[in-house]
Amino acid sequence: MYCPVDCPLTIEFHAFGKTYLVNPSVKLTCSEHIFEKDIEVIAQPGIHPMEVTIDFLTVDIIISQDKAKYLMGLLEL
């Protein structure tokens, strides 16, 4: 994604009933951003969804008031 007005993003992922902050303020450019997040999980074996929410931030407000969750993949335990 590229934002021509240099607006930062807050990125979170959701898995196993919890929310994990990935980056509170990433700047959008044409460069690739790689993120890693280690978590400890106690969960039943099976297939679990991993979803991501992204908020576009401006100086005073959060543009996306209702966070939409995007399915990024399935985790198999």
Secondary structure as UniProt FT lines:
FT   TURN            4..5
FT   STRAND          8..15
FT   TURN            16..17
FT   STRAND          18..27
FT   STRAND          47..57
FT   STRAND          70..76
//
